[in-house]
Every structure is written in C-alpha cells, then in structure tokens.
C-alpha cells in the first residue's frame, strides 16, 4: 500500500487528463489497475485520515482527530491483522504524525518513521528502503505500507522538476525550504502574509515539481518489484491521505477547509487476474474501505470492528447494495457527505450544497432551496450516519447493537517531535501545531480569534 501524502487527485494525469503535471509512471500504473474516480478522504489532514485507512474506522470512532490525540490501543491496525495471519509486516513512513507517539507502531515487524529518526524523507530514500526490505522478504507473504511525503511542504523538488513548470529567474519571497512556514502563516485568520500572482505561480510550480519527482521514483520502485518477480503477484494499492489547496479558494495548504482539493484523493488497485486492468469506477467511495477490500483480496478475515466495506464487488462488475456515498469530517466542526454529483457540507445547522458536475471547483453554494430533493437526500443519509451507533451498519434501522467503542487517548507532544512537525508546517497558527489549549462552554478559549471545537481551542476555518 502506497499512500502519497498531500497528493491531489486532479494533479495526476490518470484522474485529470487536462493537468499540466507529468506523471507517466502513475498513468501507466492506472492503465493496469482499477481506478476509483471519486474517492474521498475522511478528513483533511494526515493523522485522522491515515488512522482511518489503517484501521477502517471513521474519525468519529477512532477519535485521533486533534494534535494530542493518538490511535487508541484498542483499535486494530491492518498490520496487526496481517501479522496475526502470518504475514511479515513492514512500514516506511515519512510523516511525523504517523509515529509511535500517536499509536501507529502496532503490528509491524519492521517500523520506520523517517521524520522521527532524522532520516532523509525524499521519495528516492523511502522507496529504496522499502525495496530493500521487500527484497530480503520476497519469499514470504508480506504487507508493506509506504507513506511518502512528496509533495507535502516543504516544497523542494530538484531543479529539473521545478523547471518543468516554472523556469523563471524568480526573486520573490517563496523559497523552497521556507514553504512550510509561509503556508502556515498564509492560512491564518487573518493571514500573516499574502502572496502575489508571481508567488502563487512559484508555489504551484514547486508543488507540481514535487509530484513529478515522486512519480519518477515511484517508477523506479515498480521496476525493482518487476526485477524481483513480485510485481504481478502483489496486490498494490495507491492512494493519498488528503490533497492541498494552492489558492483554489483563497488559501493554501491543508487542514483548514473541506473543499474537494483537500478531500478528493487518488485510489487505485492493481493485481493481474484478480483486479480488472483499465477499469474506471465513477461511484463515490471512501478510503475507509481500503482495509476490507485488501483483506478480501488476500484472504484475510475482516476485523469485527471494521466500519468500511469491501470494494471487491466493483472488480467483478457488480455494485454494492448500498448508497454510493462517502463522509468526511473537519474535527467536530464540519460534516460532509458526497453522494454522486452532490456534496453537502454541514456546519452546525448551516448547510451548503454543491453540484460537483456543473461546479467542480465549488464556487456556487446552492443553499437550502437550490436543489431541494438533493438537499433532502443528503441530509437524511448524513443524519442516519451521524446518529448510528454501529457505523459499519449505519443504514440499518436497528441501532441497538453498538459497533467499535473506543475511548479517546491523548499523548504529550515532546519538544523534539514539535520541532520535527514544525518543519512540515504543523506549527503556530493552525489546529495541528502545538498541543491545543483545552476549553469548555464555561471556560472559553483565551485567544478570542480561536473557537472551542471538541474541547480544544482551534483557529477558525478560513472558508
């Protein structure tokens, strides 16, 4: 399983043929895979989204949604299920939030976090390490999770990749190694810095250069699997935890809105003879479904607490007998449902409805009266999901049986980890930086620019 941190779906040729970004290796992969055109991430930043991928639990269940929260010890990671089934398990992770501090070490025979171990986090290095381990264990059944961090900030692609998209003699404020700090300041409310058109062009060039750089090393990794004789005998999943905003709605980075540039992620499965090559599925799905899908595809029993559903029926020309919808959260502040062309965002009791067919960039809120039937459909399904006690069987009328029942667990963020996360832009002004200040209705946030969400003071969303 490859999770490309911060990879927008629309920057990949397989998902958007009109994009300028060159990703020939992932395009070739997509032509041998089943591609889900409308996969949604369950959250807009790394920790809760990856936790959902690796546990098949919704964020409301695993509750690893704030800086201090960790994956509960009672949650079962895919790695634990595979290890119990006799697989060798290994992870190669380049994001500091997906670390032992936050409960992600469970079930791995080999666990590496490149940020926490002060190792080089470039795709070249991460793929090399993963390939080395696979070569040593090629005679075994294995489950390998790779989380690369290109194109996450700091955007710093090699010059040859930047020059593909911006080869100017640029002299503005955007320098590759300070992009983490710049984006963190730019998405504050109000912004601490602003970018002009030349700066935005540079940021887009840097991001796109990172995507192409990563694509090259992905191709090298695939070539190595082929040389080892493993490529066509391995179920290979490619996805992302979230996307990135580059002035799409007047801001930058991630973790602050629920627009599609953050929630629409790539999702592809490849296994010759078992997964159709070149198939494109238009129905809405969620990355919470990855776990049940790979379990069924590799003959592993589904964990009893899993809340996702297998996507295997699509591989056999069938459509699962349930609505093709996906849900996303932003902390406890916003709830989202994507149902086909319709996307409902609920903030408190205030709804926004978008038609993603006619308005894919979400510039025109249809309000409560623009499409009343679509609004009612989305609100009913979202209400049923939010009220369910068993989120695997959220459509069932009988909700007397409780699903996974986990208690929120928190951990202290030590100064070293805080510094490492700060280098990735998780610092200062957004809700993913320093350990958040606790608050209640009776004891509100001491900073008047913040709001109390889920018992913690957070900066308000910028949209």
Secondary structure, DSSP 8 states (H G I E B T S, - for coil): -EEETT-BGGGSTTT-TT-----HHHHHHHTTSEEEEEEE-SSSSHHHHHHHHHH---HHHH---SSSEE--TTS--HHHHHHHTT-EEEEEE--TTSSGGGTTTTT-SEEEETTTTT---SHHHHHHHHHHHHHHTTTS-EEEEEEE-TTSSS----HHHHTTT--S---SS--GGGHHHHHHHHTSSS-SS---HHHHHHHHHHHHHHHHHHHHHHHHHHHHHHHTT-GGGS-EEEE-S---EESTTS-EESSS--SHHHHEE-EEEE-TTTS-TTEEEEEEEEGGGHHHHHHHHHT----TT------HHHHTT---SS--EEEEEETTTEEEEEETTEEEEEETTEEEEEETTT-TT-----TTTTTHHHHHHHHHHHHHHHH-SSSTTTT-S---S-------EE----HHHHHHHHTTT-STTSTTSS---B--SSS--SSTTEEEETTEEEE----
